[in-house]
Amino acid sequence: MSFQEVGTGFVQHYYNFFSTQRAQLAGIYRPSTLLTWQSEQMQGVDAIMARFANLGFSEAAFKQDNVDCQPSLSGGVLVVVNGEVALKDERHPLKFNDVFHLASDNGQWYVSNQVFNIVGGGGN
């Protein structure tokens, strides 16, 4: 599987689960995973899943405008996603940027690092 296939396949899987079955994402994080969510850093599966459980919204629809993938020197894949997320109680979608560094552990891909930010606001 090419780095492009790994990255784009991961993105489809990730946002599908984030939108509908967020608790299922625990399997893609490790104790060493570092997540920066809107400038707040947390490390490890438990901390990340606790943060996701307290986001203040349960449903989100993600639209990826573009997904860029590059192989990393460590054998992983760097994935940069720009798009829009529609939250149930928001009138307008919010633009977001999400960066993943995927690493492989015995053939299973997981998130080593992730940085998520809402960029700009929706309209009024």
C-alpha positions in Angstrom: 0.0 0.0 0.0 1.4 3.4 -0.9 1.7 6.3 1.6 -1.0 8.1 -0.4 -3.4 5.1 0.0 -2.6 4.8 3.7 -3.2 8.5 4.3 -6.4 8.9 2.4 -7.8 5.6 3.6 -7.0 6.6 7.2 -8.8 10.0 6.8 -12.0 8.4 5.5 -12.0 5.9 8.4 -11.1 8.5 11.0 -13.8 11.1 10.2 -16.5 8.5 9.7 -15.8 7.2 13.2 -15.4 10.6 14.7 -18.8 11.6 13.3 -20.7 8.6 14.4 -18.8 6.3 16.8 -16.2 8.5 18.4 -15.4 5.9 21.2 -14.2 3.5 18.5 -11.2 5.8 17.8 -9.5 4.6 21.0 -7.8 1.8 18.9 -5.9 4.2 16.7 -4.2 6.0 19.6 -1.4 4.7 21.8 -0.1 5.7 25.3 2.7 7.7 23.6 0.3 9.6 21.2 0.4 13.4 21.6 -2.6 15.4 20.5 -2.9 19.1 20.4 -6.6 20.1 20.1 -7.2 23.8 19.7 -3.8 24.6 21.5 -4.6 22.1 24.4 -2.1 19.3 24.6 -2.9 15.8 25.9 -1.0 12.5 25.7 -2.2 9.0 25.7 -5.4 7.1 24.8 -7.2 7.8 28.1 -6.6 11.6 28.0 -7.5 11.9 24.3 -10.7 9.9 24.7 -11.7 11.8 27.8 -11.3 15.1 25.9 -13.3 13.7 22.9 -16.1 12.7 25.4 -16.3 16.3 26.6 -16.3 18.2 23.3 -19.8 19.6 23.8 -21.2 18.1 20.6 -22.0 14.6 19.7 -22.6 14.8 16.0 -20.3 16.3 13.4 -20.2 16.0 9.6 -16.7 16.4 8.1 -16.0 17.5 4.5 -12.4 17.2 3.4 -11.5 19.9 0.9 -8.0 18.5 0.4 -5.9 15.7 1.9 -2.1 15.9 1.4 0.1 12.9 2.3 3.9 12.5 2.5 6.1 9.7 3.6 8.1 10.5 6.7 11.7 9.5 7.3 10.6 7.2 10.2 8.5 5.1 7.8 5.3 6.8 8.8 2.9 9.0 6.9 2.3 12.7 7.4 -1.3 13.6 6.6 -2.6 17.2 6.3 -6.4 17.7 6.0 -8.2 21.0 5.3 -11.9 21.1 5.3 -15.2 22.0 6.9 -17.0 20.5 9.8 -20.8 21.0 10.4 -21.8 20.7 14.0 -25.4 20.0 14.9 -26.1 23.3 16.7 -24.0 25.6 14.4 -25.6 27.6 11.6 -22.6 27.5 9.4 -19.8 24.9 8.9 -16.4 25.7 10.5 -13.2 25.5 8.6 -10.6 23.1 10.2 -7.0 22.0 9.7 -6.0 18.5 11.0 -2.4 17.1 10.9 -1.7 13.5 11.6 1.6 11.6 11.8 0.8 8.0 11.3 3.2 5.3 12.4 3.1 1.6 12.0 3.4 -1.0 14.7 3.6 -4.6 13.3 1.7 -3.5 10.3 -1.0 -1.7 12.1 -1.2 2.1 11.6 -1.8 4.4 14.5 -1.7 8.1 15.3 1.6 9.1 16.7 0.9 12.8 16.7 -2.1 15.0 15.8 -2.7 18.7 15.7 -6.4 19.9 15.2 -7.5 23.5 14.9 -10.6 25.4 13.9 -9.3 28.1 11.5 -11.5 31.2 11.2 -15.1 31.2 12.1 -18.3 30.5 10.4 -20.6 33.3 9.3 -23.1 35.0 11.4 
